[in-house]
Amino acid sequence: MSDRKKSKKAAARPGAAGGSNAAATGLERSWEGTVVPGGGGRADKYLADTAGILSRSQLKARGALLRVNGRQEKLSRTLAPGDRLELRWTDEPSHRLEPERLEVDIVYEDERVFVFDKAQGMVTHPAAGNWRGTLANAALWLDADRKGKGAAAGGAAPFGCAPRGGIVHRLDKDTSGIIVVARDAEAHEFLAAQFKNRSARKEYWAIVHPAPPDDAGHIENFLARDKNNRKKFAGGAAAGKRAATDYRVLLRWSIAGRCDYALIALFPKTGRTHQLRVHMSGIGCPIVGDPLYGRKDQLFPEATLMLHARRLRITLPGRDAPSLFKAPPPERFRAMAAALDRLGRRTRGVGA
């Protein structure tokens, strides 16, 4: 493929799509190329998957403008081999990951990893609107502090060369619980491989309303971005990614003769965005306090998301056997369980 990225202010460098030249012109960026033999299909998909320029969401977010054979076209245009492409977009401002001394709960640490019990409300990794105050900022400060690099004084040293600030997997902002962070690149690769091949085992706890009729079950479908709300994901889309979850009911609370609430254990077999929330909502048992996939609860109208990463079994760098890390149920779980005990009758599920 013949392509190039243009620059006015910096020397060229190798780019993502075979033999390209790229450099920044302030925040304005451009790329030119030709559709390879056998290539084609939707322009946005081709640019993302084949050319590797930007993801489809980034193309939209950065106001990308496309010209095909000299004519301006929509990103949904169908391409053919040999089409000449010109793409222009505006890059995001550069945001450097800065160390911050933040209050975090360290479950375990060694020279290769940190394991945290992440608090509800803390963002895992910096992104648009949340460049500070994240778990990655805190981990960077801790890593530099442990290594004597003076992070407390504001030095932004590389996080042991670990990519993405050492973040291996993510928890939603409003999900609390166990999360592991790598302290060097080799540890990051070692841990990430276990999530990719699904040898890492995760268990979440959630309080749902209403309770599932069965004490255990398996949910499997395909998840894709909701066409009507880009903040959400929807199940059942054949064009989406496969998602699978097992669940067990641990406790039930019967209120006024009905099994209204349940504490369940969730075991994701895949790691899709919002997977557990979409799956429970999809079977008619949304997680209490879920503002996207649930509804305001009549008994607990002020509840926040009742989802907690309870356990993680993973092999640490340098170890032969997996380790098991646990995060105890947080205060919001204990308080809701106590309130349900007062309001109704508790029974144990088969999976308890």
Secondary structure as GFF3:
##gff-version 3
##sequence-region A 1 352
A	DSSP	beta_strand	3	5	.	.	.	ID=ss1
A	DSSP	beta_strand	13	14	.	.	.	ID=ss2
A	DSSP	beta_strand	21	22	.	.	.	ID=ss3
A	DSSP	beta_strand	28	34	.	.	.	ID=ss4
A	DSSP	beta_strand	41	42	.	.	.	ID=ss5
A	DSSP	alpha_helix	43	45	.	.	.	ID=ss6
A	DSSP	pi_helix	46	50	.	.	.	ID=ss7
A	DSSP	alpha_helix	56	61	.	.	.	ID=ss8
A	DSSP	beta_strand	65	68	.	.	.	ID=ss9
A	DSSP	beta_strand	71	73	.	.	.	ID=ss10
A	DSSP	beta_strand	78	79	.	.	.	ID=ss11
A	DSSP	beta_strand	84	90	.	.	.	ID=ss12
A	DSSP	beta_strand	106	109	.	.	.	ID=ss13
A	DSSP	beta_strand	113	118	.	.	.	ID=ss14
A	DSSP	alpha_helix	135	146	.	.	.	ID=ss15
A	DSSP	three_ten_helix	151	153	.	.	.	ID=ss16
A	DSSP	three_ten_helix	163	166	.	.	.	ID=ss17
A	DSSP	beta_strand	176	182	.	.	.	ID=ss18
A	DSSP	alpha_helix	185	196	.	.	.	ID=ss19
A	DSSP	beta_strand	201	208	.	.	.	ID=ss20
A	DSSP	beta_strand	216	225	.	.	.	ID=ss21
A	DSSP	beta_strand	233	235	.	.	.	ID=ss22
A	DSSP	beta_strand	241	255	.	.	.	ID=ss23
A	DSSP	beta_strand	258	268	.	.	.	ID=ss24
A	DSSP	alpha_helix	275	282	.	.	.	ID=ss25
A	DSSP	beta_strand	307	314	.	.	.	ID=ss26
A	DSSP	beta_strand	323	326	.	.	.	ID=ss27
A	DSSP	alpha_helix	331	343	.	.	.	ID=ss28
A	DSSP	beta_strand	345	348	.	.	.	ID=ss29
###
